[in-house]
């Protein structure tokens, strides 16, 4: 499946003779990766090697060297953001566990209260002196 993925990804370039090919490739990649952790992991592990200085980029007025430096800068920023995001996730997990432990401590320290006795019914007593006064 590795070869298949890279063949499809190679079609994500701009082709002036077949302009929809890129869109077909993007839809195909999305469909393949939905619910497929293996494909998602392969895509996640991809790394940029270089930006090719093609005639298409030149015609659009894009300087490949500048584009490559921008992409490398963005990659460096993403790596630092990923590290800080992981730190934040760990801190959130620690706070969550501390809150759960505090709640468990409160429950275990709560005094045990017994249920109150059921209310007593009023007993009607017969008048003194008998029933026939």
Buried (B, 14 or more C-beta within 10 A) or exposed (E): EEEEBEEBBEBBEEEEEEEEBBEEBBEBBEEBBEEEEEBEEBBEEEEEEEBEEEEEBEEEEEEBEEEBEEEEEEEEEEEEEEEEEEEEEEEEEEEEEEEEEEEEEEEEEEEEEEEEEEEEEEEEEEEEEEEEE
